[in-house]
Amino acid sequence: MKIRFSLIAVLLLVLASCQKKQEPVKITSEDFHQSVDKVIEVMIHDIFSPPVASRIFAYPNIAAYEIVAKNNEQYQSLAGQVTELKAIPDPKNAENVNYEMAALVAHIDLSKRLIFSEERIESFRDSLYTLWADKNEPVFNASKEYGLEVANFIAEWMNKDMYKETRTMPKFTVNSEDPSRWQPTPPAYMNGIEPHWNKIRPFAIDSAGQFKPAPPPAFSMEEDSQFYKEVMEVFEVRKDMTGKGDKSDEIAIAQFWDCNPYVSVTRGHLMFATKKITPGAHWIGITKIASRKTDADFAKTVYAYTKTSIAIADAFISCWDEKYRSNLIRPETVINEYIDDSWEPVLQTPPFPEYTSGHSVVSGAASTALTDIFGDGFAFDDDTELPYGLPIRSFTSFSQAADEAAISRMYGGIHYRAAIEVGVKQGRDLGKFIVDKLDMTKG
């Protein structure tokens, strides 16, 4: 009799175990936010340049979005809308696929391929895999299989965007004989980064040169020239900053929007980098803030990240095309040579030519995409920089935030006015084109 009861108990335990593995698995927008946050964390650790970081955001988001659109009637595939992207395959085991889980699998897997510190992504991934498998192994297996299949599909498309080819192209050559040309800046005097970024295949714009801006003011140190006036404006703005009174907020604005992953700090004979997010990552952070504030579901959250990251990625391609065309010298170099050799900007000058301002172009594009998604006059508190010891700043709209991000570059002493004003228009024009072109929602 005891043996019989023992067998029944074992059978009940087995049955309970099987039932446990059939629990429904709810994937939420917070799960996707965590995946994006993990990617940002790794990108900061690995110190990716701003253009490269924009590529790292775009492809995993697109992979996740395409899976969402496959199963959600509110959203339409980007196949045929984004350059050379074709429709993803259908799942082989559709009845068991959790599409949100598959989207997250694809996002994590593709992100892992695009960074260096893969183990940091793997530990995050494995914790989710264990949780999902424990709750419902059949659904987990089917969803994982489909997510990885789509990740492979998107990776094949991704690998044809000319990124790998640009890794072996020549470094940027500095022309020291032309006084208008960009020169490496202190303290690290780094080479110009990503001089061939305009060769990267765009996502939605027709070409890198589609939104080519007007040329910058011609280099001239004649006092009545436009260029000289803009140089002196940067010089005077910095000179008046004491960190007190009316100018204190200008310093706070410059620091808030710094987002320079290349800041070098010297201690004696030692030089090291302080790690920060890129300008694209800051706007991805704003996307998270807006998604959370509106209680966006998983699908809309992925949609918001995807549309915004496409705008950011194409903005970098457009901006970098102009940077290495005009190849304009930075304020720090001009002011030190012609006006005051002891002058220093508030921010460390990043290692690439001046015109147009990357922050301005990217902020113009990202804010236009976010306005299209969440509406005009969307007020929000930006806590993106809290991890770097900077307080929250509040904005009445994405457009206001973009304008502040743009002018922060003059307050920081690293851009002239033309690069800012022309740059933010370049970004907004590009953003509007992308918003009008991409038909991602139905109804």
C-alpha positions in Angstrom: 0.0 0.0 0.0 2.9 2.4 0.9 4.5 1.7 -2.5 1.2 2.5 -4.2 0.9 5.8 -2.4 4.5 6.7 -3.2 3.9 6.1 -6.9 0.8 8.3 -6.8 2.8 11.0 -5.1 5.5 10.8 -7.7 3.0 11.0 -10.5 1.3 14.0 -8.9 4.7 15.8 -8.6 5.5 15.0 -12.3 2.0 16.3 -13.3 2.5 19.5 -11.2 5.9 20.0 -12.8 4.4 19.6 -16.3 1.6 22.0 -15.5 4.2 24.5 -14.2 6.0 24.4 -17.5 2.7 25.4 -19.3 2.3 28.8 -17.5 1.7 31.7 -19.9 4.7 34.0 -20.2 3.9 37.7 -20.3 6.6 39.8 -22.0 6.2 43.5 -21.2 7.5 46.8 -22.4 9.7 46.9 -19.3 11.5 43.8 -20.6 12.3 45.6 -23.8 13.5 48.7 -21.9 15.8 46.5 -19.9 17.3 45.0 -23.1 17.9 48.4 -24.5 19.4 49.6 -21.2 21.7 46.6 -21.2 22.9 47.4 -24.7 23.6 51.1 -23.7 25.5 49.8 -20.6 27.7 47.7 -22.8 28.2 50.4 -25.4 29.4 52.8 -22.7 31.8 50.1 -21.4 33.1 49.3 -24.9 33.4 53.0 -25.8 31.7 53.0 -29.2 31.8 56.2 -31.4 28.5 58.0 -31.8 28.0 56.9 -35.5 28.8 53.3 -34.7 26.5 53.4 -31.6 23.6 54.5 -33.9 24.1 51.4 -36.0 24.1 49.2 -32.9 20.7 50.6 -31.9 19.0 50.4 -35.3 19.4 46.8 -36.4 18.3 45.0 -33.3 15.3 47.4 -33.0 14.3 46.7 -36.6 14.6 42.9 -36.0 12.3 43.2 -33.0 9.9 45.4 -34.8 9.6 43.1 -37.8 8.5 40.3 -35.5 6.0 42.5 -33.8 4.6 43.6 -37.1 4.2 40.0 -38.2 1.6 39.4 -35.5 0.1 42.8 -34.8 -2.4 44.3 -37.2 -1.7 47.8 -36.0 1.9 47.8 -37.4 3.3 47.3 -40.9 6.5 45.7 -42.0 9.5 47.9 -43.0 10.2 45.5 -45.8 10.3 47.4 -49.1 10.4 50.7 -47.1 13.9 50.5 -45.6 16.7 50.1 -48.1 17.2 46.5 -49.3 15.1 45.0 -46.5 13.0 42.1 -47.4 10.2 40.4 -45.5 11.3 38.2 -42.6 10.4 34.5 -42.8 7.2 33.0 -41.2 7.7 30.9 -38.1 7.8 27.2 -38.5 5.9 26.5 -35.3 3.6 29.4 -35.2 1.1 28.0 -32.8 3.7 27.9 -30.0 5.4 31.2 -30.8 5.1 34.1 -28.3 5.9 37.0 -30.7 7.0 39.4 -28.0 9.4 36.8 -26.6 10.7 36.1 -30.1 11.2 39.9 -30.7 13.2 40.2 -27.5 15.3 37.1 -28.4 16.1 38.7 -31.8 16.9 42.0 -30.1 19.3 40.5 -27.6 21.0 38.2 -30.1 21.6 40.9 -32.7 22.8 43.3 -30.1 25.3 40.7 -28.9 26.8 40.5 -32.4 27.3 44.2 -32.5 29.2 44.8 -29.3 32.6 43.6 -27.9 31.8 42.6 -24.4 29.5 39.7 -25.4 29.5 38.1 -21.9 27.6 41.1 -20.5 24.8 40.5 -22.9 24.9 36.8 -22.5 24.4 36.9 -18.7 21.3 39.1 -19.2 20.1 36.8 -21.9 20.7 33.6 -19.9 18.7 34.9 -17.0 15.7 35.5 -19.2 16.1 32.2 -21.0 16.1 30.3 -17.7 13.0 32.1 -16.5 11.1 31.6 -19.7 12.0 27.9 -20.1 11.0 27.2 -16.5 7.5 28.7 -17.1 6.7 27.2 -20.5 9.4 25.2 -22.3 7.5 24.5 -25.6 6.6 28.2 -26.0 10.2 29.2 -25.1 11.7 26.8 -27.6 9.5 27.8 -30.4 9.9 31.6 -29.7 13.7 31.3 -29.3 14.0 29.4 -32.6 12.0 32.0 -34.4 13.8 34.9 -32.8 17.2 33.5 -33.7 16.0 32.8 -37.3 14.9 36.4 -37.7 18.1 37.7 -36.1 20.1 35.7 -38.7 17.9 37.1 -41.5 18.4 40.7 -40.4 22.2 40.0 -39.8 22.6 38.9 -43.4 21.0 42.1 -44.5 23.0 44.2 -42.0 26.3 42.7 -43.2 25.8 44.2 -46.6 25.7 47.8 -45.4 29.4 48.5 -46.1 30.3 48.7 -42.4 32.9 45.9 -42.6 34.5 47.5 -45.7 34.9 50.8 -44.0 36.9 49.2 -41.2 39.9 48.7 -43.6 39.6 52.1 -45.5 42.4 54.7 -45.0 42.5 56.9 -41.9 41.7 60.5 -42.3 44.6 62.7 -43.6 45.1 66.0 -41.9 45.9 69.0 -44.1 48.1 71.1 -41.9 48.8 73.7 -44.7 45.2 74.8 -45.1 44.3 77.0 -42.1 40.6 76.2 -42.5 41.0 72.5 -42.3 40.3 70.4 -39.1 43.2 69.6 -36.8 43.3 67.1 -34.0 42.5 68.7 -30.6 43.8 68.3 -27.1 44.3 66.5 -24.9 44.4 63.2 -26.8 44.9 64.7 -30.3 42.9 61.7 -31.8 42.6 61.1 -35.5 39.3 62.0 -37.1 36.8 59.2 -36.4 34.7 57.5 -39.1 35.8 59.5 -42.1 34.0 57.0 -44.4 30.7 56.9 -42.6 28.9 58.4 -45.6 29.6 55.1 -47.4 27.3 53.2 -44.9 24.0 52.2 -46.5 21.3 54.5 -45.3 18.1 53.1 -43.8 15.4 55.5 -45.1 17.0 58.4 -46.8 17.9 58.1 -50.4 21.7 58.8 -50.0 24.2 60.3 -47.6 24.1 63.6 -49.6 20.3 63.9 -49.8 20.1 66.6 -47.1 23.4 68.3 -48.0 23.4 71.6 -46.2 24.7 74.9 -47.4 28.5 75.3 -46.9 29.7 76.9 -43.7 30.9 80.5 -43.7 34.2 80.8 -45.5 37.3 80.7 -43.2 38.6 84.2 -42.6 40.1 86.0 -39.7 39.2 89.4 -41.1 37.1 91.2 -38.5 34.2 91.9 -40.8 33.9 88.3 -42.0 31.0 86.1 -40.8 33.4 83.4 -39.8 35.4 85.7 -37.5 32.2 86.9 -35.9 31.2 83.4 -35.2 34.6 82.6 -33.7 34.4 85.6 -31.5 30.9 84.7 -30.4 32.2 81.3 -29.1 35.1 83.0 -27.5 33.0 85.6 -25.7 30.4 83.2 -24.5 33.0 81.0 -22.9 34.9 84.0 -21.4 31.7 85.3 -19.7 31.0 81.9 -18.0 32.0 81.9 -14.4 29.6 79.2 -13.2 27.7 81.8 -11.3 24.7 84.0 -11.9 23.1 84.2 -15.4 25.8 82.0 -17.0 25.5 79.1 -14.6 22.7 77.5 -16.5 24.6 77.7 -19.8 27.3 75.6 -18.2 24.7 73.2 -16.9 23.2 72.9 -20.3 26.5 72.2 -21.9 27.4 69.5 -19.4 23.9 67.9 -19.6 24.2 67.4 -23.4 27.9 66.6 -23.5 27.4 62.9 -24.4 31.0 62.6 -25.5 32.4 59.0 -25.2 35.9 60.2 -25.9 36.6 62.4 -22.9 40.2 62.0 -21.9 41.4 62.8 -18.4 45.1 63.3 -17.6 46.6 62.6 -14.2 50.3 63.1 -14.2 51.7 60.9 -16.9 48.5 58.8 -17.0 45.6 59.5 -19.5 42.3 57.6 -19.3 38.8 57.9 -20.7 35.7 58.8 -18.7 32.8 56.8 -20.0 29.5 58.5 -21.1 26.6 57.8 -23.4 26.5 59.1 -27.0 24.1 61.7 -28.3 22.1 58.9 -30.0 21.9 57.0 -26.7 20.6 60.2 -24.9 17.7 60.3 -27.4 17.1 56.6 -27.0 16.8 57.4 -23.3 14.2 60.1 -24.0 12.3 57.5 -26.1 12.2 55.3 -23.0 10.9 58.2 -20.9 8.1 58.9 -23.4 7.1 55.3 -23.7 6.9 54.9 -19.9 5.0 58.1 -19.4 2.4 57.1 -21.9 2.2 53.5 -20.6 3.1 52.3 -24.1 2.5 48.5 -24.6 5.3 46.2 -25.9 4.4 46.8 -29.6 4.3 50.6 -29.4 7.5 50.7 -27.3 9.3 48.7 -30.0 7.8 50.9 -32.7 9.0 54.0 -30.9 12.5 52.8 -30.5 12.7 51.6 -34.1 11.4 54.7 -35.7 13.6 56.9 -33.6 16.7 54.8 -34.0 16.3 54.8 -37.8 16.1 58.6 -37.7 19.2 58.8 -35.5 21.2 56.4 -37.7 20.4 58.2 -40.9 21.1 61.6 -39.2 24.6 60.4 -38.5 25.2 59.3 -42.1 24.0 62.7 -43.3 25.9 64.7 -40.8 29.2 62.8 -41.2 28.9 63.2 -45.0 29.1 66.9 -44.5 31.7 66.9 -41.7 34.3 65.3 -43.9 33.3 67.4 -47.0 33.6 70.8 -45.4 36.3 69.5 -43.0 36.1 72.7 -40.9 38.5 73.6 -38.1 37.2 73.6 -34.5 36.8 76.8 -32.4 39.4 75.6 -29.9 42.1 75.4 -32.6 41.3 78.8 -34.1 41.0 80.6 -30.8 44.3 79.1 -29.5 46.2 80.1 -32.6 44.7 83.5 -33.4 43.2 85.0 -30.2 44.1 83.4 -26.9 46.5 80.4 -26.6 45.3 79.7 -23.0 41.5 79.6 -23.9 39.8 76.3 -23.2 36.2 75.2 -24.0 33.8 74.1 -21.3 33.6 70.7 -23.0 36.3 68.6 -24.4 36.3 68.9 -28.2 35.3 65.6 -29.9 37.7 64.1 -32.5 36.1 65.0 -35.9 35.5 68.1 -38.0 33.1 70.9 -36.9 30.4 71.4 -39.5 27.6 70.5 -39.1 27.0 69.9 -35.4 26.2 66.2 -34.8 24.1 66.9 -31.7 22.1 69.4 -33.7 21.4 67.1 -36.7 20.7 64.0 -34.5 18.5 66.0 -32.1 16.6 67.6 -34.9 15.9 64.2 -36.5 15.1 62.3 -33.3 12.8 65.0 -31.9 10.9 65.0 -35.2 10.4 61.3 -35.0 9.3 61.4 -31.4 6.9 64.2 -32.0 5.3 62.1 -34.8 4.9 59.2 -32.3 3.9 60.9 -29.1 2.6 64.3 -30.3 3.6 67.9 -30.2 3.8 69.6 -26.8 4.8 66.4 -25.1 6.3 67.6 -21.7 8.8 65.3 -20.0 11.5 65.2 -17.3 14.8 64.1 -18.7 16.7 62.0 -16.2 19.0 60.3 -18.7 22.1 61.9 -17.2 21.4 61.1 -13.6 23.9 58.2 -13.6 26.6 60.7 -14.5 25.8 63.0 -11.6 23.8 65.5 -13.6 20.3 66.7 -12.4 17.0 66.2 -14.2 16.1 68.8 -16.8 12.5 69.4 -17.8 11.2 70.2 -21.3 7.8 71.2 -22.7 8.4 69.3 -26.0 10.8 67.2 -27.9 11.5 70.2 -30.1 12.5 72.4 -27.1 14.9 69.6 -26.0 16.4 69.5 -29.5 16.9 73.3 -29.5 18.7 73.1 -26.1 20.8 70.2 -27.2 21.9 72.1 -30.3 22.8 75.4 -28.5 24.6 73.4 -25.8 27.4 72.9 -28.3 28.1 76.7 -28.4 27.9 76.9 -24.7 30.4 74.1 -24.6 32.8 76.0 -26.8 33.0 73.3 -29.5 30.7 74.6 -32.3 30.1 77.9 -34.2 26.5 79.1 -34.6 26.2 78.1 -38.2 26.9 74.5 -37.5 24.1 74.6 -34.8 21.4 76.4 -36.7 22.0 74.8 -40.1 22.5 71.4 -38.3 19.2 71.3 -36.5 17.4 72.3 -39.7 19.3 69.5 -41.5 18.1 67.0 -38.9 14.5 68.2 -38.8 14.3 68.1 -42.6 15.7 64.6 -42.6 13.4 63.6 -39.8 10.3 64.9 -41.6 11.3 62.9 -44.7 11.6 59.7 -42.7 8.3 60.3 -40.9 6.6 60.9 -44.2 8.2 58.0 -46.0 7.9 55.2 -43.4 4.3 53.8 -43.2 4.6 51.8 -40.0 1.1 52.1 -38.5 -2.3 51.2 -39.9 -5.3 53.3 -39.6 
